[in-house]
Amino acid sequence: MALNVTRRSETIEYAIRDLVVPAQKLEAKGKKIIKLNIGDPNRFDFDTPDFIKNAYAHALKNRRNYYEDSQGLKELREALVQREKKFNRVKLNADKIIITNGVSEALLFLFGALVEQGDNILIPGPSYPPYTSFVKYFGGNPIEYRCIESEGWQPDIDYLEKKITKRTKAIVIINPNNPTGAVYSKKTLQQIVDVAAAYNLPIISDEIYDQMNYKKHVSPCSLSKDAKFIQLNGISKVYLAPGWRIGYMALSNNFEELFDACIRQARIRLCANTPGQYAYLAALKGPTTHIKKTKRKLRKRRDYAHKRLNEIEGLSTAKPEGTFYIFPKIEHPKYARNDKKFVLDLLHKKYVLFVNGSGFGKKFGTGHFRGVFLPKVEILGEAFDRVEEFLKATK
Ligand SMILES: Cc1ncc(COP(=O)(O)O)c(C=O)c1O
């Protein structure tokens, strides 16, 4: 019997994982693929620091296997307040933080609470795909604001402001940015905060890569005393524990209804991963040497990827200032408007996997692809040699 599924569910797309299917088919035939598609440092030579793993194990052994409070462990929320004060000069209130199973779950609560049918959410163009999918899932419209490639993918503030309508509910900032690796200047962030304040709109600030920043991180939540914001962050990237599924959403004080709408959703999923919360607490209180080490490694790989990709005829790329992503432009005439074909042809001919730029937004992502520079330079070198050979052989 055919079962009708909702139209809502048909709107869900996730290019990053959708491309894994053809790659798996090749692997089943015995082909070895260089995967530069998924932003998971732990698939490469990065691992969760031992002291954080030990805290997780300790929580398990000490019977912290119960359902934690739906809002999350109080000490963890308090530690987040301290961390944000110290690193990002952001004033959080522990009573307004909800610990979630990753930023991903926070997006579910947030858009579930904010978006009515036909509402608009302003997102960067290009953008990390779940922003688009979650907004659509709740019947809203993700509206991309242009980020300017020739200016290192900085947001175009005039464009952003022109996109604000009566139906706009929030402005999303992802800084450092996935997929472009851009780090927004303080001036740009201040301008977005000012626009948001002028239209009385909240800022949703995704800072999951805050300490994977090769410049200095500035949180937009620190730039205005009376701005409304929702800050998102978690353990996945900076603390190298993506599979543990722990993150948080922190709401500024002037958000009683939104907080209530989110915490009620948090209650129906009972709680976030309990031992993971103890591990996150240890991560926040522990040494930060691993962060410096990770950045040092990534910076070297970033420099290599940026130089090497720019040397390939038919490609050009802006320099990422944060994250571990690079977002080159395809200038080769055969693929300049067909990035999905580029990614699929490269996969089938050279066994290197990227993600098509259009998967991050048709308007501003098309004609690009996203790669990660997480592997060692030797592996990156091999992958880029194959890309070069592939483009040379393409008429
Ligand atoms: C910008 C951005 N936000 C959120 C996430 C997911 O975060 P989490 O693992 O906390 O769900 C990612 C993962 O790649 C990301 O790039």
The ligand as an SDF file (V2000), in Angstrom:
LIG
                    3D

 16 16  0  0  0  0  0  0  0  0999 V2000
   27.4460   26.5720   10.3870 C   0  0  0  0  0  0  0  0  0  0  0  0
   27.1250   25.2860   11.0610 C   0  0  0  0  0  0  0  0  0  0  0  0
   26.2160   25.2640   12.0410 N   0  0  0  0  0  0  0  0  0  0  0  0
   25.9060   24.1300   12.6760 C   0  0  0  0  0  0  0  0  0  0  0  0
   26.4930   22.9200   12.3290 C   0  0  0  0  0  0  0  0  0  0  0  0
   26.0810   21.6800   13.0400 C   0  0  0  0  0  0  0  0  0  0  0  0
   26.3270   21.8000   14.3840 O   0  0  0  0  0  0  0  0  0  0  0  0
   26.0300   20.6280   15.4090 P   0  0  0  0  0  0  0  0  0  0  0  0
   27.0190   19.5250   15.1840 O   0  0  0  0  0  0  0  0  0  0  0  0
   26.2120   21.2930   16.7380 O   0  0  0  0  0  0  0  0  0  0  0  0
   24.6240   20.1780   15.1780 O   0  0  0  0  0  0  0  0  0  0  0  0
   27.4370   22.8850   11.3060 C   0  0  0  0  0  0  0  0  0  0  0  0
   28.0510   21.6210   10.8900 C   0  0  0  0  0  0  0  0  0  0  0  0
   28.7320   21.4890    9.9190 O   0  0  0  0  0  0  0  0  0  0  0  0
   27.7580   24.0980   10.6630 C   0  0  0  0  0  0  0  0  0  0  0  0
   28.6550   24.1280    9.6780 O   0  0  0  0  0  0  0  0  0  0  0  0
  1  2  1  0
  2  3  1  0
  2 15  2  0
  3  4  2  0
  4  5  1  0
  5  6  1  0
  5 12  2  0
  6  7  1  0
  7  8  1  0
  8  9  2  0
  8 10  1  0
  8 11  1  0
 12 13  1  0
 12 15  1  0
 13 14  2  0
 15 16  1  0
M  END
$$$$
